[in-house]
């Protein structure tokens, strides 16, 4: 289609500029004469470029044709979630056809997330400002739905339906975020990065706390940073009779060796 052709032409020009090339290119909708980027990239390999994908396979095809990273914007929406594995398959096929490698570590998924210690605390934190954010989103679409009349209605809509094209928002606890990400891993077969879509719906202090919880509880879960501690605790629980028995025996022996049999027995 004309749209896909024009997208390809624009990407071709952008990638050449990012590689530091001087570009001369004429199409039916733009012309470049001795075009060049003013600043070089920080990475000798160039700036990573990602192609956005929602529900249709167009983004996957375009990314695969040009060897770009894949950015799944609607990963947490019901329709976007259902096609994640299908769109990755399209991406792999397009990459293979054009001599590129489909690398899962370069696949980014997006989800709106706001966390607090409890679900009730998360709802309290967003209730004051979520109305203005909903009005902003709905104004762009020309909608005035009844659910937008109250903070609870907005929270329920964003949790259970979607936040525009960006999917279902997590307004909850770290455990809920972990469960959602695990579902995404299961559906996709693995991806590289979870991108948190920031929605300005809470105070700065509550927002910072949300990111602290994500960093201290969600990330360590998937990095397995606490796995050995958990294994050690489980071993101690499974073998507490043996370990406590040995501890008591060792303390008694040390006491006896130092003070003598009479002191150890209390005689």
N, C-alpha and C positions, 0 to 999 in steps of 0.2 A: 504494500500500500504506500501511498505518498507520505503518510505520516511516519511510517517505519523507515522509509528511505531517507527522509529528512533528518530523523533522529540519528541514523547511521552517519550521515554526512557531517552533522554537527559534532558527534563524538570523534570521528576521524580527525577533524581539525583540532579539537581540544587535546586529544592524546598526542598529536604531533607537536603542539605547542608545549605541552608538559615535558616532552622528551628533549626540549631545547632546539627543535628544528625551526627553520624559517619556512613559513607556509605560504604557498601561492595556490589558491583554490577558487574555482568558480562553479557555482551551482545556480539553479533557477531561483534561489531565494537569498543567497548572500555571496559576496566576493571578498576574498582575502588577498592582499598584495603585500608581499614581504612582511607578513604578520609574524610577530615573535613575542614571547613572554618576557617581561622586563626583568623578572627575578628568577634565578634558578631554584630548583627544588632542594630541600634539605636532604632528601634521600637520593643517593645516586641512581637508585632503581626507578625514581620518579614518584609522583604523588599517586596514592591509591585512589582509584575512581570506582564508585559503586553505582549500580543501576537500580533504581527503585522498582519494586514489584508489589502488586497488591493481590488481585485475584486472577486476572487474565494472565496467560503465559507470555505476553508481549515483552515484559521486562526481562524474563528469563532468556528469551531468544536473543534479545539485544545484548545482554551481558555476555552470553555465550559466544556470540559472533565476534565480539571485540576483546574477549578475555578479561572482562571486568568482574569485580566482586558483585555479589547479589545482596540486596537490601530488601527484606520482606517487611513492608510497612504495616500490613494488615494481619500480621501473624496471629494476633489474639482475637480477631473478629471471627465469628462462627464460619463465614464463608472463606475467609482468608486462611483459617486454620485447616479447613478440610482439603485445601489444594496445595499445602506446603510441600508434601512429598511429590505430588505430581509436577509442580513447577520446578522442583529440584531435578527431577528426571528430564524435563525439557532443557534445563540449563546444561546438564551433563551431555546430552545429545548434541546441543548446539556447540558446546566447547569442543567435543570430539570432531565434529564436522569441519571446524575452522582451526584445528591444530592447537587448541588450548587445553589446559588441565583444570578440571573442576575441583577446586580445593575447598573442602568444608570449613577449614579454619578461616576462610574469607567470607563466610556467609553470616550476615547480621540479621537478627530478628528484633523487632520493636514491640514494646509493651508499655502502656502508661502504668506507672506504679507509684503509690504513696503508702508508706508504712508507719505503723505505730505499735505500741506494746499490746494493745487490744483492738478489736474491731470497733468497739464503741469509741475509743479514743481517736481512732482514725476518722470516724464519722464526725466527731466533735471538731477535730482540727480543720476539716475542709468545709464545714457547714457555712461559715460566714462568707467565704469568697467564691464558692463553687457556682453560685447563681450568676455572678458576672461572667465567669468563664463559659457557662452554658449559653448565656445570652450572646456572647461573642461568636461561638460556634454556630448557633442556630440562625444568627443574623446573616451569616455567609450563605446559608442554604435557603433563607427566606421562610423558615419554619417558625411556628409558635406553638409547640406541643404542650398539652396539659401537664405532662410529667415535669416540665421545667418550672412549674409554679412554686415548688418547695425544694429545699435542699435534699430531703429524703427521696423525693421523686427523681431528682437528678442523679443522686448516688445509685439508686436502684437501676436506672436506665444505663448508666455508664458501666456498672458492674455486670449486668445481665444481658444487655443488648450490645451497645457499642458507643464509643466516643468518636462520632464522625467516622472517618475511614480508618482510624487508628486502632480499632478493636476494643475489647472489653478492658476497662481499667481495674487494676487491683487497688482497692482502698481497704486495706486490711492489715494483717500481721505478717512477719517474715515467713511463718509457716505456710501461709497461703501463697506467697510469692514462690517459695520453694516448690510447692505442689504444682503451680502453673508452669514453671520452667521445666519441671520433670515431664509434664505432659508434652511440652514442645520438643524436648529431646526424644521422647518416645515416638512422636509423630514424624519428626524429621529424620531420625537416625543419627542425629548429631549435627551441631552447627558451631560456629566459632565464637560469636559474641552476642550477648544479650544487651541491647540498648534500651535504657530507661527513657521513655518519652516524658519530659518534664512538663507538667501542666501546673500553672501558677495558681493553685487553689488553696494554699495554706500560708500561714505566717512564715517568716524567714526562720524562726527558731524551730517550728514544727517541721519545716522542710529539711533543715539540717539534720534533725533527729531522724527523719525518714531515711536519708542517705547513710547516716551512721548505722542504722539497723541493717540496711542492705549490705554495708561493708562488713559489719561484725558478725552477722548471722547467716545471710544468704550466700555470699561469696565463699566463706569458709566451708559451707556444706558441699558446694560443687568442686572446690579445690581439694577436698578431703584432708584439710589441715588438722582436723580434730580426730581423724580416724584412729591413730595410735593411742590417743588418750582414751577414747571410747573403748577400744579393745582392752586396754589395761584395766579400766574400771570394770568391764564385763568379766574379765578373768578373775579380778579380786572378788566380785560378787559370786561367781560360780564356784570359787575355791575358798570361800571365807572360813569354813570349818577347819580346813587344813592350815590356812595361813594364820588364823587367830590361834589355833592350837600350837603351831610352831613358835608363834610370838610369845605365848605364855610360857612355854617350855624354855625358850631361850632366856627370858627374863628371870625365871626361877633358878635356872642353872647359874646365871651370872651372879645372882644374889647369894646363892649357896657358896659359890667359889670364893666370893669376897668376904662374906660374913660367917660362913660355916653352917653346918647342918641345923644346928639348934636355932639360929636366927632365922633361917629360911622357913622352918616349920612353925616358928613361934613358940617353941617349947622352952 
